[in-house]
Amino acid sequence: MRIGPRIIGFFVAALLVWSFAGVLRADTGELAWAVRAGGEDSDYGWGVAAFEDGFVVTGSFGETATFGPGEANETELTSAGESDIFVARFGEYSLAEVAWWYLPAGGAYDGEGDGTETYILVANPGDAGADIRVLFVDANGPLGPPLERTVGARSRLTVKMSEAGVDNYPVSTIVSVLAPVWAASAENGAPGVFCERSTYVSDPGQQWGAALGSSGIPYAATELHFAEGATHLFEYYIVLLNPDQSQEANVEVRFINAAGQFWTIDGIVIPPLSNYDLFVNNVVGDGQSQLSARIVSDVPIAAEREMFWSTEGEAPEGESSPPAFDAHASVGIPALSETWLFGEGATHIFDYYLLLANFSDQAAAVEVTFSGPGGPIATAERLIPAGRRATIKVNDYVGARGQVSALIQSDRPVYAERSIYWGAAAGEWTAGHSSAGMPGLDPEITAAALRSPADWVVTEGATHIFDHYLLVFNPDGENAVEVTISFLGKEGALADPTYIVGPLSRLTVNVREAVGVVDQVSAVARGSGPIVVDRAMYYSPGDGIGQWRTGHSSLGFPLLGAE
C-alpha cells in the first residue's frame, strides 16, 4: 500500500512483553518510524487498517499496557480480566511545522575591513528535544532550503547566518518548530522553543563596534506599531517580513510626530516569503526627532525597527579616531494597551527615555511610576494629544540611579518603548539599546497563547565577553514574589538560583555571578506572581563596567503553555 508520498507499508509485531508498530518509506524501503506499546504481560498485534492520516491497530494485552510511552498522547490501559483487546490509532509519523518564530531583521556579509554577522538564538526549556527548521529570506525570496537542527531538552542552540551562505542585509529569519502530526493539536499545543536574534558589526580592528538584537515574535499580524523613531541623528529603517507562502502583502505605513504632523506611505507590495527594507529618512526627511509608526497590511506580517548612528569618538593625543557607531532594534507588536511595564532602566551612567505613541483621536492622560530595588521612587504625568508622540526623559524625574523599572498607566490605549544611551552627552552617544515594553498583564491584552505572565523565557545570553544582566520587575504593589531562574547552556541546565523581589520593586541579576563564564546561556524565570523580565548585555574590549563599547537588550517572552 502507499499512503501519501513517503509511506509504503505498515507492520505490527509482538514480543513477549512489548508490541511495536512501524512504517517503511516508499522511496527506499527504509524504516520511517516505529512506536512501542505493551506492558506487564504478553501483548499481540492482530490487525491494521490504513487511512490517509494514519493507522488503526488492533490486538490483545494482559494486565496493563502503555501505548506511545513518552509521547503527548501516552495512554495506559488496564484489562478487565486476564487479557483484553485494544484498538489504537496512530497518526502518520511525519514532522509538521506546528509553530513559527519571525525575526524580520539581520544579515551577514564580509566587507573591506569590517563585516556583519547575525546569530539566531533558540532556547528549549522543555524536557524533550525539539526539531526546528531555519529559513532565511530577503527581498527576492528564500535564500536556499531551510537548515534543520535539533535543540536538546533544557538547552540553548546558536545558528550563524553566515553558515548558511548568507551574504546580504537585511535578511529575515523564519524558525519553524517541527513535531509529529498528532502533537500539533490545540489540546497538546506546540513544542515550546523561543527565539531571539543578535547582530554584530565589526570595525576595521575586527572588534564589535555595534550590536543590536531583539526577541523574535511567534505570530504575524495585520497591524503593528512602533513608538521609537527619529531621523535627526539616525538612519531609521523598518524591515517588513511577509511570511505567507502564497499571498503577497499590501502594506501602508503611517508616521506621526510630537508636533501633530503625519506622513503616509502606501503601495508597498511584499511578495510571499520575502522582506522589504523601508528607509524612513527618505519618507519624512532627515530632521525629525520624534517619530512613531503604525503599520497596516492586508495579510499578517512581521516588522522590526533598526536605527543606526555615528559620532566622532575621542582619539588619543596625536592620533585620528574613526567614528564611533552603534545601532538598536525592536520588533513591532500589535498590542495597544492602557498599561505598560519595563524591567530594564538606569540613569547613573545612562540617558534613559520612555517613548509613547497615542494613535487615537483623543488625548491620553499618562502616569508613570518609577521603581527601584526598594520600591517606588517617583512619578511622572503627561498628557499626550491625539495622534502624537511623546518622550519622557527618566533622568529628569529620578536623578542618578543604577536600577529603575517603570509602570505606565493611561486612560486610553497607547504604545510604549524604551531607549537607553551612554558614552557621551545627549546627541553624541556612542552606544545604546532599545526594546518594546510589556503590555498589561491581563489575558485580553497579551496574546491568547500567553497563559501565565509569571513565567518567562530569555533566549539570548553569554558571559564570556559580555556583562549580562537579567532585570526583573514585580508590578504588584502589595505582595513580594519569589523568582526562580533556571539557566540553560549548550549541554543542559546550569544553575537554579532563587530570589525575592519586593512589591513594586526591581531586581538585577548578574548572570556571570550565577553561572560563571559561558558562551551560551538562556534563562527561564518562574515567579510566584506576575513579573516582567528584561535582558541587557554589554560588550567592550576590556574597558570594564561603565565603559561598554556596545550592547543590546530585549524584553523576555512569557512562557507558552505555563500553568
C-alpha angles and dihedrals in degrees: 000000000000120000112184124330098304109034123086105164149354127220137182130200138180129217128182094276111003132046123202139191130203148175130223123216117249095220100049108010088236123140110274098183145337133197131196131229132170146084147202099332138035115306127194135192111213108171147005135203122194126217133177092261102035147312140287118217126193128195146118136271139181130230103337133353133185121212120202096000112207094013129116093257098040108163130191120200129192121205120237092221139001090313138359140187127253136201114198129180120209125192120228101274100235125130116249129190103249104165136024138204121198124206106178101186136051138082146177134230142144115237133182102285095345140052147176131237130182125202123202109210120202125186125192111192092174129104094244132058119259129215116217140181121215116203123185120203136177135180090296097050135257118004097221130305120327122268114244119216140164121225111206123231113282089000144119127232130194124204120190117212092218090060087067092052095257112165105164145076132255101028120166126213130216115192115193124192117222127211139157108285093246091057092058096085130118089244095054098035125206125293108276110240123149131208140204134166131219124191126195128193116201126211126223088277089059093242119126107266097174134024130185134165145149144186120279118242122231096210141043121224141193093230126042135170143207125190098183122072141123140162103191093086101007146066100230122202135174115200113205120199125198105198095178112117097211113018129073117226122233108204138190123192122196122192126200130185139196093269096056096256120137139193127196128198117187136163093069106150119190117190120224116288092008140110136224126212112213114195101205096195088069090055103045103017130246100284105069114116101180121037135159127185138211118195124199125186135176091226127035114276139167127232140191131190121220126186124188129189140166138199134183105265122219110265129206114263112287095012132099120235128218116228115278108233137182143158143202135202143191136182122242118241129193098231123109110186144178089222130051129176132198125188098184124070142116138168106190094092099001141076102228122197134181114206119203129186125197107195094171129099093244133065118263122218109212132191122189124199115200118204137188135184091293099046135265117008107176144334134229130197129203135174109212113199119227115284096010143116124231133195126206117194102209094200089070091062106036105028120216109344132154098213125038128159123181138217115194120197123183135179090230135025116285136162123243140191137170130227127186126188134184145166101071144013120306111292093022099065116154096199143014148154137211141195144175117254128240112263117228116307099241123106094244092060101039120062115282092247094057098092103166125030088187090077123062141177125211110190105183121068145129136161104189095089100002139075096226123193136179114209115205123190125191107206093187109110095202112031135057118226131217112224125195115192118200111199117207125200135184092282100035140277119010109176142340111207121175127217138183119226117193126225113296089355139133130230126196118203118196100212095201089059089052101046108012124229112341134152096216129033135154127185138215113198118195119188131193085228138009116314138165120225127197130178127218126182127184128194131194134158094249099309097122134217114343093020096074113154095206142343146171138214141191143184112255120238128247111249111259114232095013114152 
